[in-house]
Amino acid sequence: MPKNEAASANRRTDIISAAIEVFAEIGYYRATTMQVAKRAGISQPYIFRFFESKEELLLAALEASWERIADSFRQVIGTSMPAQLEQDLIIVYEEIMNAHRSETLLQMQAQTIQEEPIRRAMQSGFRDIRGIVLEAFQRNGVENPEDRTKVFLAKGMLCNIAMALELPELMEG
């Protein structure tokens, strides 16, 4: 990749990272592209070299957050022993939540946004993760893989709530 393209890709990534933080902290509707630019250390007009709108920036931020989960799950699935698969997926998800808390909070907020492109992005993200987990459970002979996938995803949502509300007792047991 030529130097200018690499710098451009890095700057785009920096903007997405800043947007994730700002949107997670104050909410998508209250956040401005000026706040994102300030967090990224750039001018506001520079954001629009990469994204046509704040909504497009949110969609890119959501895509990055879903990709992190999908890539991490695929890596675990490729290296985990069948008997340890579900526990390894839980561990990697907890690591993502701890290291990338803002992404989790962003996804939680985006679940309530009614704009159709955002709803589609969230639906697609959930479907992708569900498909990855279901396929892994099926390939590894997990009994009742559809039900186990639902329970796994439900526990993930409970983990999100426990983290967001700082209620670790929701995860005990």
C-alpha positions in Angstrom: 0.0 0.0 0.0 1.5 3.4 -1.0 2.4 5.7 1.9 -0.5 8.2 1.2 -3.1 5.4 1.0 -1.7 3.9 4.3 -1.9 7.3 6.0 -5.4 7.8 4.7 -6.5 4.4 5.9 -5.0 5.1 9.3 -6.7 8.5 9.5 -10.0 6.9 8.7 -9.5 4.4 11.4 -8.6 7.2 13.8 -11.8 9.0 13.0 -13.9 5.8 13.5 -12.2 5.2 16.9 -12.9 8.7 18.0 -16.5 8.4 16.8 -16.9 5.2 18.8 -15.7 6.9 22.0 -17.8 10.1 21.5 -21.0 8.3 20.5 -20.6 5.9 23.4 -20.0 8.7 25.9 -22.7 11.1 25.0 -24.9 9.3 22.5 -25.3 9.4 18.8 -28.0 12.1 18.7 -26.1 14.5 21.1 -22.7 14.0 19.5 -21.5 16.2 16.8 -18.9 15.7 14.1 -17.1 18.6 15.7 -16.7 16.6 18.9 -15.5 13.6 16.9 -13.0 15.8 15.0 -11.6 17.3 18.2 -11.2 13.8 19.7 -9.4 12.6 16.6 -7.2 15.7 16.5 -8.4 16.9 13.1 -10.6 19.6 11.6 -14.3 18.9 11.2 -14.3 19.3 7.4 -11.6 16.5 7.3 -14.2 14.0 8.6 -16.3 14.6 5.5 -13.4 13.5 3.2 -14.1 10.0 4.5 -17.8 10.1 5.5 -20.7 11.8 3.8 -22.7 12.2 7.0 -22.7 11.5 10.7 -24.9 8.5 10.1 -22.4 7.1 7.7 -19.7 7.5 10.4 -22.0 5.7 12.9 -22.4 2.8 10.4 -18.7 2.6 9.9 -18.2 2.5 13.7 -20.8 -0.2 14.1 -19.2 -2.2 11.3 -15.8 -2.0 13.1 -17.3 -3.1 16.4 -19.1 -6.1 14.8 -16.0 -7.1 12.8 -13.9 -7.2 16.0 -16.4 -9.7 17.6 -16.7 -11.8 14.4 -12.9 -11.9 13.9 -12.2 -12.8 17.5 -14.9 -15.5 17.5 -13.5 -17.0 14.2 -10.0 -17.1 15.7 -11.3 -18.8 18.8 -13.3 -21.3 16.8 -10.3 -22.1 14.7 -8.1 -22.9 17.7 -10.5 -24.1 20.4 -11.0 -27.8 21.4 -14.7 -28.8 21.0 -15.3 -29.3 24.7 -13.9 -25.9 25.5 -15.5 -23.9 22.6 -18.3 -22.2 24.5 -16.1 -21.2 27.4 -13.4 -19.9 25.0 -16.0 -17.8 23.2 -17.2 -16.4 26.6 -13.6 -15.5 27.5 -12.8 -13.7 24.3 -16.1 -11.8 24.5 -15.3 -10.7 28.0 -11.8 -9.6 26.8 -13.5 -7.5 24.0 -15.9 -5.9 26.5 -13.0 -5.0 28.8 -10.6 -3.7 26.1 -13.3 -2.1 23.9 -16.0 -1.0 26.4 -17.0 1.9 24.1 -17.8 -0.4 21.3 -20.2 -2.4 23.5 -21.9 0.7 24.7 -22.2 2.0 21.2 -23.9 -1.2 20.1 -26.2 -1.1 23.0 -27.3 2.5 22.1 -27.6 1.6 18.4 -30.2 -1.1 19.3 -32.6 1.7 20.1 -32.0 3.9 17.0 -34.9 3.6 14.6 -33.3 4.9 11.4 -33.5 2.1 8.9 -29.8 2.0 7.8 -28.7 1.7 11.5 -31.4 -0.9 12.2 -30.2 -2.9 9.2 -26.5 -2.7 10.4 -27.5 -3.9 13.8 -29.6 -6.7 12.4 -26.8 -7.7 10.1 -24.2 -7.7 12.9 -26.4 -9.8 15.2 -27.2 -12.2 12.4 -23.5 -12.6 11.5 -22.5 -13.3 15.1 -25.4 -15.7 15.5 -24.4 -17.5 12.3 -20.8 -17.8 13.4 -21.7 -19.2 16.8 -24.4 -21.5 15.5 -22.2 -23.0 12.8 -19.4 -23.6 15.3 -21.8 -25.2 17.7 -23.2 -27.4 14.9 -19.7 -28.4 13.6 -18.5 -29.3 17.1 -21.5 -31.4 18.0 -23.0 -29.2 20.6 -26.4 -30.6 21.6 -29.4 -28.4 20.6 -27.1 -25.9 18.8 -30.0 -23.5 18.0 -31.1 -23.2 21.6 -27.5 -23.1 22.9 -26.8 -20.2 20.4 -29.8 -18.3 21.7 -28.7 -18.8 25.3 -25.1 -17.8 24.5 -26.3 -14.6 22.8 -28.7 -13.9 25.6 -25.9 -14.3 28.2 -23.8 -11.9 26.1 -26.6 -9.3 26.2 -26.7 -9.8 30.0 -23.0 -9.3 30.1 -23.4 -6.0 28.3 -26.0 -4.8 30.8 -23.9 -5.9 33.7 -20.9 -4.0 32.3 -22.8 -0.9 31.4 -24.6 -0.7 34.8 -21.6 -1.9 36.8 -23.6 -4.8 38.2 -21.2 -7.7 38.3 -23.6 -9.7 40.5 -25.7 -10.2 37.3 -22.9 -12.5 36.1 -22.3 -14.5 39.2 -23.1 -18.2 39.2 
